[in-house]
């Protein structure tokens, strides 16, 4: 997980493959809280959780929204290259 801080809510303006991941996830589950994360290591990410939950899933990516994506929760993580696979991993962990 990113050792960083939340910097604000996602406003739907992420470009590139990570934007596709977030759009796929938010289309499937509209009641999400998506926050931007930043770190000093050059990686960026988003914290994604259901509105009524404190448990979050994080998706990390290289700068400019490119893969590989690391999708993680408190107990597990997976690395994927494809935005559809990353969205599926996020949804799977949210529903776990």
C-alpha positions in Angstrom: 0.0 0.0 0.0 1.1 3.5 -0.6 2.7 5.2 2.4 1.4 8.5 1.6 -1.6 10.7 2.2 -5.0 11.4 0.8 -5.0 14.6 -1.3 -8.6 14.9 -2.3 -11.6 13.3 -4.0 -11.5 11.9 -7.5 -13.5 14.2 -9.8 -13.6 12.0 -12.8 -10.6 13.7 -14.5 -8.0 10.9 -14.4 -6.5 10.3 -17.8 -5.0 7.2 -19.3 -5.5 3.6 -18.3 -6.1 4.4 -14.6 -8.9 6.7 -15.6 -10.4 3.7 -17.5 -10.1 1.6 -14.3 -11.9 4.2 -12.2 -14.7 4.7 -14.7 -15.3 0.9 -15.0 -15.4 0.6 -11.2 -17.6 3.6 -10.6 -20.0 2.4 -13.4 -20.4 -0.9 -11.6 -20.7 0.5 -8.1 -21.9 4.1 -8.1 -21.9 4.4 -4.3 -18.1 4.6 -4.0 -15.8 7.1 -2.3 -12.7 7.5 -4.4 -9.8 9.6 -3.0 -6.5 10.5 -4.6 -3.3 9.3 -2.9 0.2 10.6 -3.3 3.6 9.5 -2.2 7.1 10.8 -2.2 8.4 7.7 -4.1 6.8 8.8 -7.4 4.0 6.3 -7.3 0.4 7.5 -7.2 -2.9 5.9 -6.5 -6.5 6.0 -5.4 -8.2 4.8 -2.3 -11.6 3.2 -3.1 -14.3 2.3 -0.6 -18.0 1.8 -0.4 -19.8 4.8 1.2 -20.8 2.9 4.3 -17.5 1.1 4.9 -14.1 2.1 6.4 -12.4 -0.8 4.5 -10.6 0.6 1.5 -9.0 -0.9 -1.6 -6.0 0.9 -3.1 -4.9 1.0 -6.7 -1.3 2.1 -7.3 0.2 3.0 -10.7 3.2 4.6 -12.3 3.1 8.3 -12.9 0.7 9.5 -15.7 -1.8 6.7 -14.9 0.1 3.9 -16.6 0.2 0.2 -15.7 1.3 -2.0 -14.0 -1.4 -1.5 -11.4 -1.1 -2.9 -7.9 -4.5 -3.5 -6.4 -4.5 -4.2 -2.7 -6.5 -4.3 0.5 -5.4 -4.9 4.1 -4.8 -8.6 3.5 -3.7 -9.1 -0.1 -2.5 -7.6 -3.3 -2.3 -8.4 -7.0 -0.4 -6.8 -9.9 -2.1 -6.5 -13.3 -1.4 -4.7 -16.5 -4.9 -4.5 -18.1 -7.4 -1.8 -16.9 -10.3 -4.3 -17.1 -8.4 -6.8 -15.0 -7.5 -4.0 -12.5 -11.2 -3.0 -12.3 -12.2 -6.6 -11.7 -9.6 -7.0 -8.9 -10.9 -3.8 -7.2 -14.5 -4.9 -7.4 -13.5 -8.4 -6.1 -11.8 -6.9 -3.1 -14.6 -4.5 -2.4 -17.1 -7.3 -2.3 -14.9 -9.7 -0.3 
